[in-house]
Amino acid sequence: MSTAIYLDHSATTPMHPEVREAMLPWLGEAWGNPSSLHRHGRAARHAVDTARDQVAALIGADSREIIFTGSGTEANNLAIHGPRLRGARNRIVTTAVEHHAVLHPARRRAEREGLPLDLLPVDAEGRIAPNALDTAIDENAMLVSAMLVNNETGTLQDGATLAAHCQDVGAIFHSDAVQAAGRIPINVRNLPVSLLSISAHKLQGPKGIGALYVRRGLRLDAQVVGGPQESGRRAGTENVAAIVGFGRACALAAARLDDVARRVSSLRDQLEHEVCAAFPAAIVNGHPLHRAPHILNLSFPGHDGESLMLALDAQGIAVSTGSACTAGSLDPSHVLLAMGLDHAHAQAALRFSLGPDNTEDEVRYVVQTLCAILGRV
Ligand SMILES: Cc1ncc(COP(=O)(O)O)c(C=O)c1O
């Protein structure tokens, strides 16, 4: 048994070898600028266009509705800062369990423009309380941002109901689908979102490249201004290698989505059952049914999540205590606190996030190792 076991696929994923292969020419013999009209430029433009088709296909979009950005975070920033105020509508609504890549831009926009900001509460399993929709999302809502899959617990929001409600009241609905894309089916033709963010490195693509889906007809103010790239909505010469890798990663994810989801969720269930059987005090944080295939969040009462994470790391097992962006912070997870956990239980949490290359043997080894650590502490 190799002792290099990676169970932190929510933080990032290893790049798929076919993605690396697809990118390599664009880091070597091919270097054109997609805006150039000569053969080098035309080849680069063709590569970017192909990738745009692949990214669009993963979520059922039209290629013209995809804007490449420098990350999922940048896509969220564009989605939150880009829409213009419309008349008296000025309320920004998001949820208490969003990633900081949504919460911080939402706070910044609200503060800078003096707009009211509402954070929708969630229930104990991390889902937006159904009655919150009618009270907080009304005709004053300008923009509503709610994630499809929570990055810490894997809880799924009811995106269809949220999107339909926003449509009814005329609000723009953005969804941070960074943890969802490539893991659960998404089709923007059936899901009336206006804006949707995705990120390549969560689906075996390269880091530093993301995309924002923008429904046709929605006007957005660019946040990075300069040249006319991305139809004037995100200036800057395209990162061709990363875009090509992103496209290939989306094509691979689309082809394997059902198969990977089945395998990964079965490993997650194995992990959950074996850990809870060996350590009955463990608490599952998140929804038991409405959950993404790849994430398991457990609290181990009486233990400190960070110490457990470091002890597992010493045994070659990579997990996390929550979002990689807040790793090292002494504050307990805002997501778990919003679900009603007390500080002690929130500090006792570990997030396991699985990927297509994990195996049953690895899961067994993780459970044995964790039990040995829990027994020792
Ligand atoms: C839900 C969610 N949104 C946004 C991001 C940020 O994406 P990126 O790392 O591409 O900036 C992450 C990354 O952890 C995430 O999990």
The ligand as a Gaussian input file, in Angstrom:
#p B3LYP/6-31G(d) Opt

LIG

0 1
 C      -16.995000      26.770000      -4.043000
 C      -15.747000      27.424000      -4.537000
 N      -15.828000      28.607000      -5.160000
 C      -14.750000      29.233000      -5.630000
 C      -13.496000      28.692000      -5.479000
 C      -12.320000      29.422000      -6.012000
 O      -11.881000      28.880000      -7.250000
 P      -10.389000      29.183000      -7.748000
 O       -9.479000      28.384000      -6.881000
 O      -10.360000      28.733000      -9.188000
 O      -10.184000      30.641000      -7.617000
 C      -13.354000      27.480000      -4.819000
 C      -12.007000      26.911000      -4.577000
 O      -11.754000      26.323000      -3.556000
 C      -14.507000      26.814000      -4.351000
 O      -14.429000      25.644000      -3.722000

